[in-house]
Amino acid sequence: MMRWLLSLTLVCAVVPVVAWQPSTAAGGSIQGRVRLTAPPPGNPIIRMGMDPRCAEAARGKRIVQDAVVTSDDGGLANAFVYLAGSFPDAPRPAGVVTIDQQRCMYRPRVVGARVGQTIEFRNSDPTLHDVHGLSKASNDFNIGQPLKGMVYKVALKHEEVMLHIACDVHRWMTAFVGVVDHPYFTVSSGAGVFTIDAIPPGRHTIRAWHERYGTLTQSVDVTAGNTAVVEFIYTGSEKPDPQR
């Protein structure tokens, strides 16, 4: 256990925080890790031949769906980790969340945003893309981007974990946006590590969502000026949450 905590501390020191970076003086922190104990399944290979420009971008490369990405010791990337509940007094992040379309893939695959925060979708490819938000919470949108360099901005009005982003032109393209009405969220790194800062003291419910393995939930006690440590463990038998 102590060895894992040391490793977590070292990794957290070099992993950039996804989303908003509040002042740690406002409360306590949660550090943790998301792990997969089963051998990771193989991700399917993507065939881009239906669009010559996508095929050219992928020439000589083995492109796969990054649905399950793990480190050598089982750290699980791309888990959206967030606190459940309402935090009406929490400050609002000022930054913009960006999802880029690069070589006919959404990058990054998983992001978080606060209700009302601007999300921009960029087309960095010389081909037509269609950004389609498939929502179960009235966050739907569908916008074509036929030209390289086009940017579409949207501010989502409703909480939703998760909003599925598709492309109606390239069916293999997929991304996910976790939308919550507070700043206490992040996405696990390539090592499965995450940190959430400036959390109000008290007992909180913390959840981890993964596209392949669904949602895990824990309770955690946060005290001012201290760091609580949690670990989410997926066994590989879990099922994904329903999505559009």
Rosetta blueprint (number, residue, H / E / L):
1 M L
2 M H
3 R H
4 W H
5 L H
6 L H
7 S H
8 L H
9 T H
10 L H
11 V H
12 C H
13 A L
14 V L
15 V L
16 P L
17 V L
18 V L
19 A L
20 W L
21 Q L
22 P L
23 S L
24 T H
25 A H
26 A H
27 G L
28 G E
29 S E
30 I E
31 Q E
32 G E
33 R E
34 V E
35 R E
36 L E
37 T L
38 A L
39 P L
40 P L
41 P L
42 G L
43 N L
44 P L
45 I E
46 I L
47 R L
48 M L
49 G L
50 M L
51 D L
52 P H
53 R H
54 C H
55 A H
56 E H
57 A H
58 A L
59 R L
60 G L
61 K L
62 R L
63 I L
64 V E
65 Q L
66 D L
67 A L
68 V L
69 V L
70 T E
71 S L
72 D L
73 D L
74 G L
75 G E
76 L E
77 A L
78 N L
79 A L
80 F E
81 V E
82 Y E
83 L E
84 A L
85 G L
86 S L
87 F L
88 P L
89 D L
90 A L
91 P L
92 R L
93 P L
94 A L
95 G L
96 V L
97 V E
98 T E
99 I E
100 D E
101 Q E
102 Q E
103 R L
104 C L
105 M E
106 Y E
107 R E
108 P L
109 R L
110 V E
111 V E
112 G E
113 A E
114 R E
115 V L
116 G L
117 Q L
118 T E
119 I E
120 E E
121 F E
122 R E
123 N E
124 S L
125 D L
126 P L
127 T L
128 L L
129 H E
130 D E
131 V E
132 H E
133 G E
134 L E
135 S L
136 K L
137 A L
138 S L
139 N L
140 D L
141 F E
142 N E
143 I E
144 G E
145 Q E
146 P L
147 L L
148 K L
149 G L
150 M L
151 V E
152 Y E
153 K E
154 V E
155 A E
156 L L
157 K L
158 H L
159 E L
160 E E
161 V E
162 M E
163 L E
164 H E
165 I E
166 A E
167 C E
168 D L
169 V L
170 H L
171 R L
172 W L
173 M L
174 T E
175 A E
176 F E
177 V E
178 G E
179 V E
180 V E
181 D L
182 H L
183 P L
184 Y L
185 F E
186 T E
187 V E
188 S L
189 S L
190 G L
191 A L
192 G L
193 V E
194 F E
195 T E
196 I E
197 D E
198 A E
199 I E
200 P L
201 P L
202 G E
203 R E
204 H E
205 T E
206 I E
207 R E
208 A E
209 W E
210 H E
211 E L
212 R L
213 Y L
214 G E
215 T E
216 L E
217 T E
218 Q E
219 S E
220 V E
221 D E
222 V E
223 T L
224 A L
225 G L
226 N L
227 T E
228 A E
229 V E
230 V E
231 E E
232 F E
233 I E
234 Y E
235 T L
236 G L
237 S L
238 E L
239 K L
240 P L
241 D L
242 P L
243 Q L
244 R L
